């Protein structure tokens, strides 16, 4: 989270318990699209900043396209 923001603020905005925020930060708890959009508002950062760089998607179902 932002250095000047408590974990209570985003937790309240997302209607989550404060203990969920560290789990989100560590990647233990996934965030759905609606939560991500709300989190971007609370943190005052563009939604795309969470996706830059784009995560690498790996699938075992098929060989990579060439």
DSSP file (Angstrom, degrees, kcal/mol; ACC not computed):
  #  RESIDUE AA STRUCTURE BP1 BP2  ACC     N-H-->O    O-->H-N    N-H-->O    O-->H-N    TCO  KAPPA ALPHA  PHI   PSI    X-CA   Y-CA   Z-CA
    1    1 A X              0   0    0      0, 0.0     6,-0.1     0, 0.0     5,-0.0   0.000 360.0 360.0 360.0 168.1    0.0    0.0    0.0
    2    2 A X    >   -     0   0    0      1,-0.1     3,-1.9     4,-0.1    41,-0.0  -0.325 360.0-119.7 -62.0 145.7    1.0    3.6   -0.2
    3    3 A X  T 3  S+     0   0    0      1,-0.3    -1,-0.1     3,-0.0     0, 0.0   0.806 112.2  46.9 -60.5 -31.7    3.4    4.7    2.5
    4    4 A X  T 3  S+     0   0    0      2,-0.1     2,-0.4     0, 0.0    -1,-0.3   0.227  99.8  85.8 -96.1  15.5    1.0    7.3    3.9
    5    5 A X    <   -     0   0    0     -3,-1.9     2,-0.1     3,-0.0    38,-0.0  -0.947  69.0-136.7-122.1 135.0   -2.0    5.0    3.9
    6    6 A X     >  -     0   0    0     -2,-0.4     4,-0.7     1,-0.1     3,-0.5  -0.392  26.8-115.6 -78.5 164.7   -3.1    2.6    6.6
    7    7 A X  H  > S+     0   0    0      1,-0.2     4,-1.6     2,-0.2     5,-0.2   0.684 110.6  71.1 -73.2 -17.2   -4.4   -0.9    5.7
    8    8 A X  H  > S+     0   0    0      2,-0.2     4,-2.8     1,-0.2     5,-0.2   0.884  90.4  58.8 -64.7 -39.7   -7.7    0.1    7.1
    9    9 A X  H  > S+     0   0    0     -3,-0.5     4,-2.2     2,-0.2     5,-0.2   0.956 111.5  35.8 -61.4 -56.2   -8.5    2.5    4.2
   10   10 A X  H  X S+     0   0    0     -4,-0.7     4,-2.3     1,-0.2    -1,-0.2   0.887 117.0  55.3 -65.9 -34.9   -8.3    0.1    1.3
   11   11 A X  H  <>S+     0   0    0     -4,-1.6     5,-3.1     1,-0.2     4,-0.5   0.926 109.7  46.4 -61.2 -44.3   -9.8   -2.7    3.4
   12   12 A X  H ><5S+     0   0    0     -4,-2.8     3,-0.9     3,-0.2    -1,-0.2   0.918 112.0  50.2 -63.7 -44.6  -12.8   -0.5    4.2
   13   13 A X  H 3<5S+     0   0    0     -4,-2.2    -1,-0.2     1,-0.3    -2,-0.2   0.856 115.8  42.5 -63.0 -35.7  -13.3    0.6    0.6
   14   14 A X  T 3<5S-     0   0    0     -4,-2.3    -1,-0.3    -5,-0.2    -2,-0.2   0.446 110.8-122.4 -89.4  -1.1  -13.1   -3.1   -0.5
   15   15 A X  T < 5 +     0   0    0     -3,-0.9     2,-0.3    -4,-0.5    -3,-0.2   0.914  68.6 132.3  57.1  45.0  -15.4   -4.2    2.4
   16   16 A X      < -     0   0    0     -5,-3.1    -1,-0.2    -6,-0.2     2,-0.2  -0.822  66.0 -96.8-119.3 160.1  -12.7   -6.6    3.5
   17   17 A X    >   -     0   0    0     -2,-0.3     3,-2.2     1,-0.1     4,-0.5  -0.518  37.9-116.4 -70.0 146.4  -11.2   -7.3    6.9
   18   18 A X  T >> S+     0   0    0      1,-0.3     3,-1.1     2,-0.2     4,-0.6   0.796 112.6  67.1 -56.0 -30.1   -7.9   -5.4    7.4
   19   19 A X  H 3> S+     0   0    0      1,-0.2     4,-0.7     2,-0.2    -1,-0.3   0.659  89.7  65.3 -69.0 -14.4   -6.1   -8.8    7.6
   20   20 A X  H <> S+     0   0    0     -3,-2.2     4,-2.1     1,-0.2    -1,-0.2   0.781  87.1  70.4 -76.6 -26.5   -6.8   -9.4    4.0
   21   21 A X  H <> S+     0   0    0     -3,-1.1     4,-2.7    -4,-0.5     5,-0.2   0.925  97.5  47.3 -62.0 -48.1   -4.7   -6.5    2.7
   22   22 A X  H  X S+     0   0    0     -4,-0.6     4,-2.1     1,-0.2    -1,-0.2   0.867 111.1  53.9 -61.1 -32.2   -1.3   -8.1    3.6
   23   23 A X  H  X>S+     0   0    0     -4,-0.7     5,-2.2     2,-0.2     6,-1.5   0.885 109.6  47.0 -67.6 -37.9   -2.5  -11.3    1.9
   24   24 A X  H ><5S+     0   0    0     -4,-2.1     3,-0.8     4,-0.2    -2,-0.2   0.924 110.8  52.5 -66.4 -44.3   -3.3   -9.3   -1.2
   25   25 A X  H 3<5S+     0   0    0     -4,-2.7    -2,-0.2     1,-0.3    -1,-0.2   0.872 112.6  44.6 -59.4 -38.3    0.1   -7.6   -1.0
   26   26 A X  H 3<5S-     0   0    0     -4,-2.1    -1,-0.3    -5,-0.2    -2,-0.2   0.565 114.4-116.0 -83.8  -9.1    1.9  -10.9   -0.8
   27   27 A X  T <<5S+     0   0    0     -3,-0.8    -3,-0.2    -4,-0.7    -2,-0.1   0.623  83.6 119.1  83.4  12.7   -0.2  -12.5   -3.6
   28   28 A X  S   <S+     0   0    0     -5,-2.2     2,-0.5    -6,-0.2    -4,-0.2   0.857  73.3  46.3 -77.3 -36.9   -1.8  -15.0   -1.2
   29   29 A X  S    S-     0   0    0     -6,-1.5    -2,-0.2    -9,-0.2    -1,-0.2  -0.924  85.6-134.8-109.7 128.4   -5.3  -13.7   -1.9
   30   30 A X        -     0   0    0     -2,-0.5     2,-0.5    -3,-0.1    -6,-0.1  -0.443  13.0-138.1 -77.5 154.3   -6.4  -13.0   -5.4
   31   31 A X        -     0   0    0     -2,-0.1     2,-0.1    -7,-0.1    -1,-0.0  -0.952  13.9-137.7-114.9 129.6   -8.2   -9.8   -6.3
   32   32 A X     >  -     0   0    0     -2,-0.5     4,-2.5     1,-0.1     5,-0.2  -0.311  32.1 -98.0 -80.9 172.9  -11.2   -9.9   -8.6
   33   33 A X  H  > S+     0   0    0      1,-0.2     4,-2.2     2,-0.2     5,-0.2   0.868 122.4  49.8 -61.1 -40.6  -11.7   -7.3  -11.3
   34   34 A X  H  > S+     0   0    0      2,-0.2     4,-2.1     1,-0.2    -1,-0.2   0.906 112.1  47.9 -66.7 -41.1  -14.2   -5.2   -9.3
   35   35 A X  H  > S+     0   0    0      2,-0.2     4,-2.7     1,-0.2    -2,-0.2   0.896 110.7  52.3 -64.5 -39.9  -11.9   -5.1   -6.3
   36   36 A X  H  X S+     0   0    0     -4,-2.5     4,-2.1     2,-0.2    -2,-0.2   0.907 109.1  49.5 -63.3 -42.1   -9.0   -4.2   -8.5
   37   37 A X  H  X S+     0   0    0     -4,-2.2     4,-1.4     2,-0.2    -1,-0.2   0.916 113.7  45.7 -63.1 -43.2  -11.0   -1.2   -9.9
   38   38 A X  H  X S+     0   0    0     -4,-2.1     4,-2.4     1,-0.2    -2,-0.2   0.888 110.3  54.2 -67.5 -38.6  -11.9    0.0   -6.5
   39   39 A X  H  X S+     0   0    0     -4,-2.7     4,-2.6     1,-0.2    -1,-0.2   0.881 104.5  54.3 -63.0 -38.6   -8.4   -0.5   -5.2
   40   40 A X  H  X>S+     0   0    0     -4,-2.1     5,-2.2     1,-0.2     4,-0.7   0.874 109.7  48.3 -64.0 -35.7   -7.1    1.7   -8.1
   41   41 A X  H  <5S+     0   0    0     -4,-1.4     3,-0.4     3,-0.2    -2,-0.2   0.936 112.4  47.6 -66.8 -46.7   -9.5    4.5   -7.0
   42   42 A X  H  <5S+     0   0    0     -4,-2.4    -2,-0.2     1,-0.2    -1,-0.2   0.903 117.8  41.1 -62.5 -42.5   -8.5    4.2   -3.3
   43   43 A X  H  <5S-     0   0    0     -4,-2.6    -1,-0.2    -5,-0.2    -2,-0.2   0.565 106.2-129.9 -82.6  -8.9   -4.8    4.3   -4.1
   44   44 A X  T  <5 +     0   0    0     -4,-0.7     2,-0.3    -3,-0.4    -3,-0.2   0.918  64.4 126.8  58.6  46.7   -5.3    7.0   -6.8
   45   45 A X      < -     0   0    0     -5,-2.2    -1,-0.2    -6,-0.1    -2,-0.1  -0.952  68.8 -93.7-128.4 150.8   -3.4    5.1   -9.4
   46   46 A X    >   -     0   0    0     -2,-0.3     3,-1.6     1,-0.1     4,-0.4  -0.348  31.0-124.3 -63.0 143.6   -4.5    4.1  -13.0
   47   47 A X  G >  S+     0   0    0      1,-0.3     3,-1.6     2,-0.2     4,-0.3   0.867 110.2  61.7 -55.5 -38.3   -6.0    0.7  -13.2
   48   48 A X  G >  S+     0   0    0      1,-0.3     3,-1.5     2,-0.2    -1,-0.3   0.711  85.0  76.0 -62.9 -21.0   -3.4   -0.2  -15.9
   49   49 A X  G X  S+     0   0    0     -3,-1.6     3,-0.6     1,-0.3    -1,-0.3   0.764  90.3  56.9 -64.8 -22.3   -0.6    0.3  -13.4
   50   50 A X  G <  S+     0   0    0     -3,-1.6    -1,-0.3    -4,-0.4    -2,-0.2   0.674 110.6  44.3 -77.7 -16.0   -1.4   -3.0  -11.8
   51   51 A X  G <  S+     0   0    0     -3,-1.5     2,-0.6    -4,-0.3    -1,-0.2   0.228  83.2 131.2-112.9  12.5   -1.0   -4.7  -15.2
   52   52 A X  S <  S+     0   0    0     -3,-0.6     2,-0.2    -4,-0.2    -1,-0.0  -0.942  77.0  27.5-115.2 113.4    2.3   -3.1  -16.3
   53   53 A X  S    S-     0   0    0     -2,-0.6    -1,-0.1     1,-0.0     3,-0.1   0.554 109.5-119.7 -75.5 157.0    4.2   -5.1  -17.3
   54   54 A X        -     0   0    0     -2,-0.2    -2,-0.1     1,-0.1    -3,-0.1  -0.369  31.8-106.0 -62.8 139.4    1.6   -7.6  -18.3
   55   55 A X        -     0   0    0      1,-0.1     2,-0.5    -2,-0.1    -1,-0.1  -0.388  33.3-111.8 -66.7 145.5    1.8  -10.9  -16.4
   56   56 A X        -     0   0    0     -3,-0.1     2,-0.6    -2,-0.1    -1,-0.1  -0.658  29.3-147.1 -78.1 126.8    3.2  -13.8  -18.4
   57   57 A X        -     0   0    0     -2,-0.5     2,-0.5    -3,-0.0    -1,-0.0  -0.849  14.8-170.5 -99.7 126.4    0.5  -16.3  -19.0
   58   58 A X        -     0   0    0     -2,-0.6     2,-0.4     6,-0.0    -2,-0.0  -0.965   3.8-177.1-119.8 130.5    1.7  -19.9  -19.1
   59   59 A X        -     0   0    0     -2,-0.5     3,-0.2     3,-0.2     5,-0.0  -0.982  22.7-163.0-127.8 138.6   -0.5  -22.7  -20.2
   60   60 A X  S    S+     0   0    0     -2,-0.4    -1,-0.1     1,-0.2     3,-0.1   0.430  80.5  82.3 -93.8  -0.4    0.2  -26.4  -20.3
   61   61 A X  S    S+     0   0    0      1,-0.1     2,-0.3     2,-0.0    -1,-0.2   0.824 101.8   9.8 -74.5 -31.1   -2.7  -27.1  -22.6
   62   62 A X  S    S-     0   0    0     -3,-0.2    -3,-0.2     3,-0.0    -1,-0.1  -0.966  80.9 -96.9-147.0 158.7   -1.0  -26.1  -25.8
   63   63 A X        -     0   0    0     -2,-0.3     3,-0.1     1,-0.1    -3,-0.0  -0.451  57.2 -89.5 -70.6 150.0    2.4  -25.3  -27.2
   64   64 A X        -     0   0    0     -2,-0.1    -1,-0.1     1,-0.1     2,-0.1  -0.321  47.1-105.0 -60.8 143.4    3.1  -21.5  -27.5
   65   65 A X              0   0    0      1,-0.1    -1,-0.1    -3,-0.1    -3,-0.0  -0.425 360.0 360.0 -67.5 144.0    2.1  -20.0  -30.8
   66   66 A X              0   0    0     -2,-0.1    -1,-0.1    -3,-0.1    -2,-0.1   0.379 360.0 360.0-115.4 360.0    5.0  -19.2  -33.2
